[in-house]
Amino acid sequence: MYSLPRKRNYVCEGEVTEDLSQRDAYYRGETV
């Protein structure tokens, strides 16, 4: 459940939506 808090942090930082999408996929692969 690290993707949730991490994702929020990235969003707060103001990262690019595209970067977030790629990161989400990477985190998802690790979580599974």
Secondary structure as GFF3:
##gff-version 3
##sequence-region A 1 32
A	DSSP	alpha_helix	3	13	.	.	.	ID=ss1
A	DSSP	alpha_helix	17	31	.	.	.	ID=ss2
###
